[in-house]
Amino acid sequence: QVQLVESGGELVQPGGSLRLFCAASGITTFSMYATAWYRQAPGKQRELVAVITRSGSTNYADYVKGRFTISRDNPKKTLYLQMNSLKPEDTAVYYCNAQIYSTNYWGQGTQVTVSA
């Protein structure tokens, strides 16, 4: 059974940095999965933050471009999101996503709060 577990979210001041982690289990070959980070703020729909494909190509939403970096370590079966220059509007629950063929897997989310 595939499981994704996020961690690293916490309260941080504006302008600060955080690194999120997503550990995958129940996956034989993590490199076969396309992976992404999403977020959902209170009262809003879940939105895409960043994608990293099986080949390592990355793509970012405009609102995080230049501030966030997505990466993955396939042998460790771990997905990362480095978040710099955080803003209050980045406050949300951040979710890890892994996709293979037409099947999507989600983690339970980790709360990131940006506030003074």
N, C-alpha and C positions, 0 to 999 in steps of 0.2 A: 504494500500500500504506500503510495507516494505521500510524503508529508513535507511541508515547507514551514519552517519556523523562523520568524523574524525576531530580531533583537537590535538593541542600540538606541532606541528612541528614548528621549527624555526631555526635560525642560531646559531650554537654552536661551541666552539673551540674543537680541537682534545683532547681527554681524558675526555671530558665533558659528561654529562648525560641529557637525556630527557625522559619524559613520554608521550606516545601517548594515546589518548582516542578515542573510537569508540562508539557512542551512537546510539542505535537501537530504531526505532519506527515502529508502524504498525505490531509488532510481539506480539502475545498473550503469548507464552511460549518460552522465549529466550533459556531456557535450552535444548530445543529440537534441537537446531541448532549446528552444528559443526562450529567452527569459526577459523579464521586465519588472519595473517598479511602477505601481500606481499609488494614488493617494485619494483620500476622501475626507473633506472638511465637513463639519457639522452643517446639515441642511443642504448640502451640495451633492452632486453626482460624483461617482468615482471617476477619476481622470488619469490619463497616462502621464507618467513623469519621464521615463526613459526606457529604452529597449536596447538589449544587446543580443545579436543573433548568434546562431551556432558558429558562424565564421568569425565572430568577434566584431562585426560592424555595430556601430552605436548610432542612436538617434535620440534627440531630446525634445521635449516640449519647449516652446519658445520661452515660457515663464521660468525655466530653470537653466536654460542654455548659458554656458559660461560660468555657472556657479556649482552645478552638480556634475558628478562623474560616476558613470556606471561601469562596473567591471565584474569579472567572474574568474573563479579558480576551479577549473573542471575536475582536477584530481581530488580537490577538497570538497567538491559538490557544494560550493558556496557562491552566492551572489552578493555583491556589495553596492552600496550607494554612498559616495562621499558627498556631503552637502556642506558647502561653504557660503559665507555671506548670507546667512539665513535671515529671512524676513518674517514678520508676524503672519503674513499671508501664506507662508509655508506650513503653518500649523494644520495638522491633519493626522489621520491614521494612515500609515504607509503599509502597502501590501506588496508582497512578492508574488510574482506570477511565473509559472513555467508551462510551456505549451509544446506538445508533440502531436503531429498530425492535427486532428481536430479536437483534441482533449486539452482542457485547461485545468491547471491546479493552482490553488490559492493558499496562502498562509493565513494566519489569524489576525495579522496586523500588529504594528507597533506604533505607539503614540509619540508624535513629535509636537512639542509645544514651544513656540518661539514668542517669548514675552519678556519684558523688562520687569 
